[in-house]
Amino acid sequence: MTITTSAADFIRDYLRRLKVPNPVVCLGECANTPPHIGEAVRREPHNKEVLAMAVKAFEAGPRYLYPLIYPRAHFLWLSTTIQGIRFAPAFFHPPHIRHAMRRGLLDVADRGLVLKNANGTVVSPRPATGAL
């Protein structure tokens, strides 16, 4: 994976603010969850209906790609360093991100990051699937 200078700076800024010792970056998609769904998940985290509602809300709304920061101890000695940033191994990432990490490009988007495959097609964040 190739990382643009602006994307590397974006990730380094996250690393500076979080101050995690020996950090490792994992790429993950996030979404703005409606407040009522967030409250329902907190009240009943094991309720299958509530979790299904949360998944639908995640898929329906816009998504954003952000660096998820973990201590290196979570990955033992397994990591890949790109431009001085330690990334979790590809198999820790979701499949659609994993494939683009081989020859893709990580860049900054309007909000968060964007990962493109070798053809220049945006792989992550994935587009929303529609309304609830």
C-alpha positions, 0 to 999 in steps of 0.5 A: 500500500502506498500512503500519500504524505497528507494521509501519513500526516493525518495518521501521525496526528491521531497517534500524537493525540492518543499517546498509545505506547508502541501503536499499531494502526488498523483501518476501520470504517465508522458511521454516525449512529443515530442517538436512539440506536446508540442508547438501545445498544448500551441498554441491551447489548445482547439483544439481537433485534437491537443489534440488527437495527444498529447494523442497518443504521450503519449500512444506511448512513455515510461511512468514514475510514479512520485509523484505529489505534491499538497497542502493539501487544495486541499483534505480538511481533506482527506488523508492517511499517509504511512511511514510519507508521506501523500497520496491523497485518492485512489479515486483521483488516476487513476483506475489502480493505485487505485486498486493497492494502496490497497495491492500493493508495491511502489518501485523505478525504473530506472527512477521514481517509480514503483507500483506493485499489490499484485501478483507482476505484474507492474501496473504503469507505464503502458507499451507503446502501440506502435508507432504513 
